[in-house]
Amino acid sequence: MAKINVKVTDNNNIARLKDVLKELKNYTVEVGIFGSDEYVMIAGVHEFGTTIRRGKGSITIPERSFLRTTFDEKKEEWVSFFKSQLKQVLALKMDVQTLYKRLGTKMVADIQERITDLDAPPNAPSTIAQKGSSNPLVDTGGLRMRITYKVVRK
């Protein structure tokens, strides 16, 4: 009788999928302007509005939310995007950090588009004369350019 060698291999990925699911819980995406430079202050002023008092007068900068309004407008789209990309992670074709980086990139692009498109409330005529532009959130492009994301381990 001939001897037959049989080798059985298990190709299921259940252990790997369990690791991926655990890893999904360990990360989050933060989007905005990070650090402590003047653009963090400028972003806060425009996001929430403020009144600057000088001597006997004051200047009111109205709220021109670009972070909260984009989040409110796009959150369902971002969830759908995340779910569509998650399929690649669960198929083990993409890692978890790449998923969060793609989401961060999409969120940044949407917020930057909001900054570019925002036109209300309009700038005061004196601000338009000084800037040479009526776009409330775009002067040098510095604010828009500094919108970024980071993938954070919880």
C-alpha positions in Angstrom: 0.0 0.0 0.0 1.3 3.4 -1.0 1.7 6.0 1.7 -0.1 9.3 1.0 0.9 12.5 2.7 -1.9 15.0 3.1 -1.4 18.6 4.3 -4.5 20.5 5.4 -4.2 24.3 5.5 -6.8 26.6 6.9 -7.2 29.8 4.9 -9.9 31.5 6.9 -9.1 34.9 8.1 -11.2 35.0 11.2 -8.3 35.7 13.6 -7.1 38.5 11.3 -10.6 40.0 11.0 -10.9 40.0 14.8 -7.7 42.0 15.0 -9.0 44.4 12.3 -12.2 44.9 14.2 -10.3 45.7 17.4 -8.1 48.1 15.5 -11.0 50.0 14.1 -12.0 50.9 17.6 -8.5 52.2 18.4 -8.5 55.1 16.0 -10.3 58.3 15.3 -9.9 61.2 12.9 -9.5 64.8 14.0 -10.0 67.6 11.5 -9.3 71.3 11.8 -6.4 73.7 12.3 -3.9 72.4 14.9 -1.2 74.2 16.8 -1.1 77.6 18.3 -0.4 80.0 15.5 -2.6 83.0 14.6 -4.7 80.9 12.2 -6.1 78.9 15.1 -7.3 82.1 16.5 -8.6 83.3 13.1 -10.5 80.0 12.7 -12.1 80.4 16.1 -13.1 84.0 15.4 -14.8 83.0 12.2 -16.3 79.8 13.4 -18.1 81.4 16.4 -18.0 85.2 15.7 -16.7 87.8 18.1 -16.7 91.5 19.0 -13.4 93.3 19.3 -13.5 96.4 21.4 -11.1 99.2 20.8 -11.2 102.4 22.8 -14.8 103.6 22.5 -15.6 101.6 19.4 -16.0 98.0 18.5 -15.9 95.8 15.5 -18.2 92.8 15.2 -17.1 89.8 13.2 -20.1 87.6 12.5 -20.2 83.9 12.9 -19.1 82.2 9.6 -19.0 78.6 10.6 -17.1 76.4 8.2 -16.3 73.4 10.5 -19.6 72.8 12.3 -21.8 73.6 9.2 -19.7 71.3 7.0 -20.0 68.5 9.6 -23.7 69.0 9.8 -24.1 69.0 6.1 -21.7 66.2 5.2 -21.8 63.7 8.2 -24.1 61.3 6.4 -22.0 61.4 3.3 -18.9 60.8 5.4 -20.5 57.8 7.1 -21.4 56.4 3.7 -17.9 56.9 2.5 -16.5 55.2 5.6 -18.8 52.2 5.1 -17.8 51.9 1.5 -14.1 52.0 2.3 -14.7 49.6 5.2 -15.5 46.9 2.8 -11.9 47.0 1.5 -10.6 46.7 5.1 -12.8 43.7 5.9 -11.7 42.1 2.7 -8.1 42.6 4.0 -7.2 44.8 1.0 -6.6 48.0 3.0 -5.4 48.6 6.5 -7.3 50.5 9.1 -5.0 53.6 9.2 -5.4 54.0 5.4 -9.2 54.0 5.9 -9.0 56.8 8.4 -6.5 58.7 6.3 -8.9 58.5 3.3 -11.8 59.8 5.5 -9.6 62.6 6.8 -8.6 63.6 3.3 -12.3 63.7 2.2 -13.3 65.7 5.3 -10.5 68.3 4.7 -11.5 68.7 1.0 -15.1 69.3 2.0 -14.2 71.9 4.6 -11.9 73.6 2.2 -14.7 73.7 -0.4 -17.0 75.2 2.2 -14.4 77.9 3.0 -14.1 78.8 -0.7 -17.8 78.8 -1.3 -19.0 80.6 1.8 -20.4 84.1 1.0 -22.7 85.0 3.9 -22.7 87.0 5.9 -20.8 89.2 3.5 -17.7 91.2 4.4 -18.3 94.8 5.3 -17.6 97.3 2.5 -14.5 98.5 4.4 -13.2 94.9 4.6 -13.8 94.4 0.9 -11.9 97.6 0.1 -9.0 96.5 2.3 -8.9 92.9 1.0 -9.8 93.6 -2.5 -12.2 90.6 -2.3 -15.7 89.9 -1.0 -15.0 86.3 0.0 -15.4 86.4 3.8 -13.0 83.5 4.6 -10.4 83.9 1.9 -7.8 86.6 2.0 -4.4 85.1 1.6 -5.7 81.5 1.5 -3.8 80.7 4.7 -6.9 79.6 6.6 -8.0 77.2 3.9 -4.5 75.9 3.4 -4.1 75.0 7.1 -7.2 72.8 7.3 -5.8 69.3 8.0 -6.5 66.1 9.7 -4.7 63.6 11.9 -5.4 60.0 12.7 -5.3 59.6 16.4 -4.9 56.4 18.4 -7.4 56.4 21.3 
